[in-house]
């Protein structure tokens, strides 16, 4: 479908280049301009699409991170994102019971690394805790672990986070 348009250029060199090309190829000026516009249209469509995607992303992120006051009923407390996610962690993810271990254990290997028996003991302890507290998962965290090679003993201070 042909549609007639009129436009002006701000550079004489552009018109000269179009005229030179049309003379060399034997096309009219209109055919050359139409060819050039058709060739650039897909790139312009892609640029326009990316521009709209960027605008949508900017407005979405602006709404998420902007500290504008939403319409809240009077007297209802306002929570920051940190407070909200911390409360979700405490009420829906983390179990309210805490388990702290501070005991002495035999350590019969010559290096400070955990041996198979220690790993097995930790695994058994976590399995027991999961069953006892009826939680889905438990995370074992060493806060301190010391080995005494002279007396073949180790002490560990650890905590477990229970995930309900």
N, C-alpha and C positions, 0 to 999 in steps of 0.2 A: 504494500500500500504506500503510495507516494503522498507525502504531505509537504506542502510548500512552507518554508520558513525563511525569515530574513534575519541576518545577523551582521554585526560590524566587528571588525578586528582592530586592535590597537597597534598592530605592527604591519608596516608595509612589506617587510621581509616575508611574513607568513603568506600573504597573497602572491608575492613573487615566486615563492617556492611552490605553491599550488599551481600557478600558471606554468612554471617550468616543467613540472611533472606532467600536467595535462597535455602540454605541447609534445613532450617526449613520448608519451604513451598514446596520444591521439584521442584522449578523453576530453569531455567538457569540464569546465570548472565545477559545475554542480555534481557531476559524477565522481570527481576526485574528492570533493568535500563529503559527499554521501558515503563513499568508501571509507574515508578516515573516521567519520562519526560511527559507522557500523563497526569498525575495528576497535574503537575505544569504548563502545557501549558496555561490553561484558566487564571490563576493568572498572568502569564507573559504577556498575551495579554492585560489584564486589566491595568497592570502597564504601558505597552508601550502606550496604548491609552491615559491614564491620562498624561503621559509624553508629548505626542504630543499636547494635549489640553493645558497644562501649557505653552509649548513653544509658541503656537499660541497666547495665552492670553498675554504673556510677550511681544511678538513682536508687537501686536496690541496696548497695553498700551504704549509701548515705542514710537510708532509712534505718538500717541495722545499727550503724555506729553513731548516729546523730543523737545527741542528748536532748531531744525534744520531749516535752512532757505529753504523753498520751492522755487521752481523756480517761481519768481514773475517778472512781467515786470518792467523795470527800472523806478524809480520815483513813483511807487505805494506804498502807506504807508502800514506798517506792523501793524497789530492789535494783541494785546495779547488776550487770551481767555476772560479775565475780560472785556476788552474794547468791544470785539465783543458781548458778552451776554448783557452788559449794553446798547449797541446801539440797540440790538434787543428789549430789554425791553422798551426803550424809543420810538422806532419807530413803533413797531408792537403790543405791549401789553398795555402799559400805555398811557392814553389819555393826550394830552398836556395841557388841562385846569386844574387848581387847584381850589379847593373849601375849604375855611377856614371859620370856624364858631367860633364866639366869642360873645356869647349873654348870657343874664340873663334869667333864667327860674324859674317858681314857683316850689318849692320842699316842698310838704305837708306831706311826710312820715317821721317817726322819726329816720330812719337809713340812712346811706350814700349810700346804694345800689341803683341800678337803679330800678325804678318802672315800671309797665306795661305802664303807659302813656308816660314815657320817651322813652322806647323801641319802642312804637308805633310811636312817633314823629320822632325818628331816621329812622325808616323803611319808613315812609311817605316821609321824606326828601330825602332819597336815591332813592326811586321810582321816585320822581319828577326829581332829578338830572339825573337819567338814561334816562328818557324820553326827558328831555331838551337837553342834550348833545349827544343823540343818541349813547350811549355806551352799552356794554353788561352787565357789572357788575360794582359795586362800593364797595369799602372797607372803612368802617368807622373806624377811629382811634382817640381815646381820647388821647390828649397830656397832658391835665390837666383838672381836674374836682374838683371843690370845692363846699362844701355845707355849708350854713349858717343856722343853725337850729333856731337861734333867729329871723331872718327875713323871714324864710321859703323860701329862695331863693337858687339857685345854679347857678354857672357859669361854662360853659364848653368851653374849647378851644380844637377844634378838627380839623381834616383834613380828607378829603376823597380822596382816590386814585381811579381814574376812569380807568377802563380797557376796552379798545376799542375792 
